[in-house]
Amino acid sequence: MKTISILNLKGGVAKTFTAANMAYEIYRRGYRVLLIDNDKQGNLSKAYSRYDAENVAPVTRLLAGDWENADELIQHTEYEGIDIVTANMSLFGATWNLTKEDSENQTERYKRFADIMGGFYDYCIIDNPPDIGLNVVNALAITDEVIVPVKVDEDALEGLDIVTEQIEDAKVFN
């Protein structure tokens, strides 16, 4: 399974739009796609009508290590070849709790899941928030490629340097 993270430290640059459209185009070409909504705002989950504000989100359970079977984290979408691991604001708490943990595997929470899912999906696309929390570091630890959508202006290009540095730092884990 090829894993692609969509990442930028700036909001409003079409990260979610990019993830959703990439997933659809890859699916349209005959591949199975797993989406991971790694942003507490849950916009990708909303785009696929799977957002649930009331319960602990599957991606929160993934980050917390609170799961046994990968199927309990995955929801099907209206497209037979696109599934999603949804997010909501509960991800904020899980990310915060992980920063307080004194654990050696803080950056390996997504690896077991990715290893299991690799046999079922051709692509995994991760929609990340505009920050570098431990949830993003965990995503980068399983990522093969990073796409950084930008609006071309002076501020965006300045932020691109920071994103590049963060990706280079995350290479330690992948």
N, C-alpha and C positions, 0 to 999 in steps of 0.2 A: 504494500500500500504506500503510495506516494503521499506525503503530508506537506501541505502548503499552509503557511500562516500569513494572514493579512494583518499588517501591523503599521501603525504610525502613532507617534505621541500626540498628534494633533487630532482633535475631533472634527467631524464635519467634512472629511475628505473622501467619503464614500467607501469606507472599509466594509461595512455590512452590505452595501449595494454590490460591491465587487465580489464578496463571498457568495452571495445569493445567485448572482448571474454566472459566476464561474461554475458553481455547482450545477445549475441548470444546463449550461452548455456542455459540460462533461457528461452529464446524464443523457443529454440528447444524442451524444455520440456513442451511447451504448455502455457506458461505464457505471458502476455502482459507487455512490458518493456518500460519505459520512460527514456531516457538518458538526462542528463543536462550537457552540456559542460560548465563548470564553469571556464575555463582557457582562458585568452585572446589570447593565441596562436591559439586556435581553432583546435587543432589536432584531437580531436574526431569528430568534424564537418567535417574535411577533410577526415577522415577515412570512413565516410558515404556519401561522395560526396555532402555535403550540405553547405560547407563553402562559405560565401559571404563576401568578403572584402570591398565591396562598400557601403553597407547599415548598419544601426544600427542593431546590432545583437539582436535576441529575448531575450537572457539572459541579455543583457544590459537593455532592456526595463523592464524585470522582476525585476532586481535589483533597477532600478530607480522608479519602481511603475507606469510606463507609459504603462499600458495595462488595458483593460476592460474585454475582453473575452479570456480565456485561449487558445482557439483554434488559436488565432492569433499569438501565440508564438511557437506552435508546428508544426514541419514538419515531414511528413512521410518519412521513409527510404524505401529501396528496399525490406525490410522484413516486411510483413504485421503486425507483432506483435511488431515491434520496431519503436518507434518514438523518435524525438530528439528536444531539445531546443538548438539551435546553438549559437556559440560564435565567436567573432573576436576581434580585437584590441579596438573596441569601449567600451568593458568591462572595460578597464583600466580607461577611463574617468569617467564612472559611479561609479566605486569603489572610485576613488579620490573624486568625488563630494559628495558621501555619507559620506566620512570622514569629510567633511567640514560642513555637515548639523547639525543643532541643533535639532534633532528629536528623540523622544522617541522610534520610531520603526525602528531604524537603523539595528537591528538584526532580524527583523520579516518580511523582504521583500519577502521571499520565502514561508512563512507559508500559506497564503491565497491560493496561487497557488497549493501547496501540498495538502491542504484540498480538493480543487476542484478536483484535478486529482486522488485522492485516490480511487474514485469510478470507474475509467476507466482503471487503471493499477494495476498490481499485485506487480511490483517492479519499483523503481526509482533508477537509478545508476548515481551518480554525479562524474564526472571527475574534480578534483580540481587542481589548479596550485601549484607550489612548494613554496608557501608563505601562510601567514595567514592574508589576507586582509579581509575587511568586506564582500566581496563576499563569502569567505570561512566560515566565522563566520555564515553567513546566511544559508549556506549549512549545517553546523553542527547543526544549530538550528532545522532542520527538519530530521536529520539523526538518524536512529535506530542503525546502525552498521558502523564501520570504518574499512577499510582494508588499511594497510600500506605496500605496496610492498617495499622490500629492497633488495639491493645487499649485500651479507654478506661480509663486510669488516669493519675495525675499524671505519672509518669515518661514515659509514651508521648507525652503532649501536649508535654512539654518537648523531647523529641527531634524532634517534628514541626517545631518552629521551626528546628532545625538543618537538617533535610532541605529545608525550604522555601528557606533561604538557599543551600544547595548547588545546588538546581535553578535558582534565580535566577542564580547564578554561571555555571552551565553554559549559560545562554541566549546567552552570548557566541559559542558554537560552533554554535548552532542557533536 
